Amino acid sequence: MKKLKSTLPNMAIVLTSIAVVAGLALGYVNSITAEPIKQIKAQQLSDGIKAVLATDEVQVETPDTLESGAVLYRTDKGVAVQATDPNGFGGKLTVLVGFNDEGLIQGYQVLETSETPGLGAKAGEWFQKGAKGDIIGKNPGEKELTVSKDGGEVDAITASTITSRAFLRCVNAAYEALDSQKEDAQTGASVQYHNEEKEENYE
């Protein structure tokens, strides 16, 4: 095979050919892996919802994505809320929190983290029931959850105060998202009641 001369046009042709082949290969790989990845994420979310609501079986309604970015998963066993804070020590932190009808935390699971392994990454265990920073059974609506260094009642992860703060902001944001939906529902019911009352008076 005759070797191409090392000219600018020939180099451009070779590089373009390589880019096209690489692009087609990546597209092919993505088409093969996209669906399995989607299924894995869906299964992880399903398992997460069961874990944070402390149940083996749960019926999940269509999720609601709020303006704040929080996602509500209403179920027959309580509500799981996904919230994200962009300011963890290593970047974005996403947490799924389960609440019962009284607003008490039933459980939580860290869905995404960029924290340092061995330090900030401990958030998945540090705040669980019986652990040093235990938040299970607490109601963020009664008192916002903050670390003891900020005057709160939650022990921060050792040497990871920034991560702990980001984690608790996620939990508080999850509760606020849940509470906002309750307020909207109550407001809607109140408006409907007053409208019906006006119609009765009009008649």
C-alpha positions in Angstrom: 0.0 0.0 0.0 1.3 3.4 -1.1 2.2 5.7 1.8 0.4 9.0 1.8 2.6 12.0 1.6 2.8 14.1 4.8 0.9 17.1 3.5 -1.6 19.2 5.3 -4.6 18.0 3.2 -3.6 14.3 3.7 -3.2 14.9 7.5 -6.7 16.5 7.6 -8.2 13.6 5.7 -6.6 11.0 8.1 -7.7 12.9 11.2 -11.2 13.4 9.9 -11.4 9.7 9.1 -10.2 8.8 12.6 -12.8 11.2 14.2 -15.6 9.7 12.1 -14.7 6.1 13.0 -14.3 7.0 16.7 -17.7 8.8 16.7 -19.5 5.9 15.1 -17.9 3.5 17.5 -18.9 5.6 20.5 -22.4 6.0 19.2 -22.7 2.2 18.7 -21.4 1.5 22.3 -23.8 4.1 23.7 -26.8 2.6 21.8 -26.0 -0.8 23.3 -25.3 0.4 26.9 -28.0 3.1 27.2 -30.9 0.8 28.0 -29.1 -1.4 30.5 -27.7 1.7 32.3 -31.3 3.1 32.4 -32.6 -0.1 33.9 -29.8 -0.3 36.5 -30.5 3.3 37.6 -34.3 2.5 37.8 -33.6 -0.6 39.9 -31.2 1.4 42.2 -33.9 4.1 42.7 -36.5 1.4 43.4 -34.3 -0.3 46.0 -33.4 3.2 47.4 -37.1 4.1 47.9 -37.7 0.8 49.7 -34.6 1.3 51.9 -35.5 4.8 53.0 -39.1 3.9 53.8 -38.0 0.7 55.6 -40.2 -1.7 53.5 -39.8 -4.6 51.1 -42.9 -3.8 49.0 -44.0 -0.4 47.9 -46.3 1.1 45.3 -44.8 4.3 43.8 -46.9 6.9 42.1 -45.7 9.1 39.2 -42.9 11.3 40.6 -43.2 15.1 40.9 -40.3 17.3 40.0 -40.5 20.6 41.7 -39.1 24.0 40.7 -36.5 23.6 43.4 -35.2 20.5 41.6 -36.4 18.2 44.3 -38.2 15.0 43.2 -41.1 13.6 45.2 -41.9 9.9 45.1 -45.3 9.3 46.8 -46.0 5.8 47.9 -48.4 3.8 50.0 -45.8 3.6 52.7 -44.8 7.3 52.9 -43.0 9.8 50.7 -39.4 9.6 49.5 -37.8 12.9 48.4 -34.7 13.4 46.3 -32.7 16.6 46.9 -29.4 17.8 45.7 -26.8 20.3 47.1 -24.1 21.5 44.7 -21.6 22.5 47.5 -20.3 19.4 49.0 -16.5 19.3 49.6 -16.0 17.4 46.3 -19.0 18.8 44.4 -22.6 17.7 44.0 -24.3 15.6 46.7 -27.7 14.0 46.0 -29.7 12.3 48.8 -32.9 10.4 48.9 -34.9 10.8 52.2 -37.9 8.9 53.4 -40.6 10.5 55.5 -43.7 9.1 57.2 -47.0 10.9 57.5 -45.8 12.9 60.5 -42.8 14.2 58.7 -40.3 12.0 60.6 -37.3 10.8 58.8 -37.6 7.0 58.2 -34.3 6.5 56.4 -32.0 8.0 53.8 -29.6 7.0 51.0 -26.9 8.9 49.3 -27.5 8.5 45.5 -24.6 10.6 44.2 -21.5 11.9 45.8 -18.1 13.2 44.7 -16.7 13.3 48.3 -13.3 12.0 49.4 -13.3 8.2 49.9 -12.9 7.4 53.6 -14.0 10.9 54.8 -17.0 12.6 53.1 -18.0 9.4 51.6 -18.9 8.2 55.1 -22.2 10.2 54.8 -23.9 7.0 53.6 -23.5 5.4 57.1 -22.7 8.3 59.5 -26.2 9.6 59.9 -28.0 6.2 60.0 -30.0 4.9 63.0 -27.7 4.2 65.9 -24.7 5.9 64.3 -22.9 8.9 65.8 -24.8 11.5 63.6 -28.2 9.6 63.8 -31.0 11.6 62.2 -33.5 8.8 61.9 -36.8 9.7 63.6 -36.1 13.5 63.6 -38.5 16.0 62.1 -36.7 18.8 60.2 -40.0 20.8 60.3 -39.7 21.1 64.1 -36.1 22.1 64.1 -33.8 22.5 61.1 -31.0 20.0 61.1 -27.6 21.5 61.5 -24.2 20.3 62.8 -23.2 21.0 66.4 -20.4 23.3 65.2 -23.2 25.6 63.9 -25.3 25.3 67.1 -27.3 22.3 65.9 -27.7 18.8 67.4 -26.1 16.6 64.7 -22.5 15.4 65.1 -20.6 16.1 61.9 -18.5 13.5 60.2 -15.0 13.6 61.6 -12.9 16.0 59.5 -15.7 16.4 57.0 -17.8 19.3 58.3 -18.4 20.7 54.7 -19.8 17.4 53.6 -21.9 17.1 56.7 -23.4 20.6 56.1 -24.2 19.7 52.5 -25.8 16.5 53.5 -28.0 18.2 56.1 -28.9 20.9 53.6 -30.2 18.1 51.3 -32.2 16.6 54.1 -33.7 20.0 55.1 -34.4 20.8 51.4 -36.2 17.4 51.0 -38.4 18.2 54.0 -39.2 21.7 52.7 -40.2 20.2 49.3 -42.5 17.8 51.1 -43.9 20.5 53.3 -44.5 22.8 50.3 -46.7 20.2 48.7 -48.7 19.8 51.9 -49.3 23.5 52.1 -50.3 23.6 48.4 -52.8 20.8 49.0 -54.3 22.6 52.0 -54.5 25.9 50.1 -56.2 24.2 47.3 -58.7 22.6 49.6 -59.4 25.9 51.3 -59.9 27.7 48.0 -62.3 25.0 46.9 -64.3 25.2 50.2 -64.6 29.0 50.0 -65.7 28.8 46.3 -68.4 26.2 47.2 -69.5 28.5 50.1 -69.8 31.5 47.8 -71.9 29.4 45.4 -74.3 28.4 48.2 -74.7 32.0 49.4 -75.3 33.1 45.8 -78.1 30.5 45.4 
